[in-house]
Amino acid sequence: MEAERFLDEVLIRVKSFLESSQTESKIRDSQTYSSLARTSDLKLPMEGRGLEAVLDDIESVLRYSVRTTAPGFMNPLWGGLSTASIAGELVTAATNTAMYTYEIAPIATLIESTLLKRMGELADFGNSQGTLTTGGSNGNLLGMLCARQAKAPLSSHSGFDGAKMVAFVSEESHYSFSIASNVIGIGHSNLIKVRCNEDGQMRPESLEEEIDRALREGQIPFAVLATSGTTVRGSFDPLREIAAIAHKYELWMHVDAAWGGSCLFSSRYRSLMDGIELADSFCWDAHKMMGVPLICSAFIVKDAEMLRTVCSNGNTAHYLYLETGENVDLGQYSLQCGRRNDALKLWLAWREIGDAGWASMVERFMELADYLEERVKENEYLQMVSKRMWTNVCFRYVGNSPDGDINRINAELRQRIIQDGRFMVSRSTIDDQIILRSVIANRNVTEESLDSFLDCVISLGKDIERGLPQK
Ligand SMILES: Cc1ncc(COP(=O)(O)O)c(C=O)c1O
């Protein structure tokens, strides 16, 4: 089979997968790991099987893949896809290049720079710099690394003793900050968890108390790490108040806006990140709410030199970075060497719908989350568990059961939802209560799909209460 016809055939299968994801009732095959491993032929052959056989393999992969664009997919903080972005992914693969130098990625370099500049402008960051990373986790790592560099300018060259260096983060922040604490050399125990209020937002007065306590105990504070859009509740920390404290103590302020950053597009919801312009750096995942295929994530920093220093290679990459007279090679602002062109898919999606399209997307998602919240509130079998700020809707089934049983029922309910296969939401815990977290980040969700979802939750919840087995 020649390559051209093969690619046409691949596209036919991919299109059919995407189309059927909107109509198939099951979004996930419920086979267990061991049964799927037993029934799949995944062996790497001694002799090649040819492109025809690759088409069969693609069909099998599609058959056993979760349909993450289906309206019932509300599990992680992403789902659904921008069509222009899928094209971007394809073109990125076909034009296969690495983002380190302008020479090897000319138009891609200009595109990535355009995006980073615009994302910085949306946060009123002025003349900022940045890089696309492998995700919010690495954006948070870069934020902490820049903060370390700001406090200990020799650390990138001569190393440092991180035993006394402490950073502050909300107790509801993402776990990537713990990983980053290890990587930058301060260790998990030097990441101080600041108490949140009942809505899951960092309490500024607790932050200040923790900083004062650390100083009294001879520790060296160096970073305040706020979150705009927490993973479970979708809470936004009060950035303006946090920035005032960070500035008072001369600490670097990084904001994890991996999930909530898209609010910056909407005049109605931008205030959730009021004060972002006072931070030193932030990260923002386009692969979450914006429907750009994983991976696409930005890290933006006001002080370009700080980012350049933490990514410095000590002039050892003489074979890559030549003196062209123009300081345009993005590799000098990245921890990676080879790096995909993740910019193209975001740029194409942005060109398609513009700022106004992103604003409408955010507002539509909030409208759907409002709708789901209202349906939950008016239903006697269900209960909202946390105040809603973003599109995370955290609730639980309460039915007619005594308090003591509700956690067990919701744990089983989540399992039965997954087994049922029509919907996917995640399970989490808020104040010792097991909850279902459904997230609106998928452009194929509708009011009707949300109604069906709640019907499914209630029907399965009643079965559990009655002691009926999974159907
Ligand atoms: C608030 C928050 N920050 C950071 C991350 C990590 O992002 P990524 O998965 O892109 O590394 C997540 C992931 O869900 C998140 O919820």
The ligand as a MOL file (V3000), in Angstrom:
LIG
                    3D

  0  0  0     0  0            999 V3000
M  V30 BEGIN CTAB
M  V30 COUNTS 16 16 0 0 0
M  V30 BEGIN ATOM
M  V30 1 C -4.3460 22.9800 39.3290 0
M  V30 2 C -3.4590 22.0990 38.5120 0
M  V30 3 N -2.1910 22.4530 38.3200 0
M  V30 4 C -1.3440 21.7050 37.5890 0
M  V30 5 C -1.7860 20.5340 37.0200 0
M  V30 6 C -0.8110 19.6960 36.2410 0
M  V30 7 O -0.9870 19.9190 34.9150 0
M  V30 8 P -0.3750 18.9180 33.8080 0
M  V30 9 O -1.2220 17.6890 33.8790 0
M  V30 10 O -0.5350 19.6860 32.5590 0
M  V30 11 O 1.0370 18.6710 34.1680 0
M  V30 12 C -3.0890 20.1240 37.1780 0
M  V30 13 C -3.5680 18.8790 36.5520 0
M  V30 14 O -4.7070 18.5450 36.5820 0
M  V30 15 C -3.9550 20.9250 37.9510 0
M  V30 16 O -5.2230 20.5610 38.1820 0
M  V30 END ATOM
M  V30 BEGIN BOND
M  V30 1 1 1 2
M  V30 2 1 2 3
M  V30 3 2 2 15
M  V30 4 2 3 4
M  V30 5 1 4 5
M  V30 6 1 5 6
M  V30 7 2 5 12
M  V30 8 1 6 7
M  V30 9 1 7 8
M  V30 10 2 8 9
M  V30 11 1 8 10
M  V30 12 1 8 11
M  V30 13 1 12 13
M  V30 14 1 12 15
M  V30 15 2 13 14
M  V30 16 1 15 16
M  V30 END BOND
M  V30 END CTAB
M  END
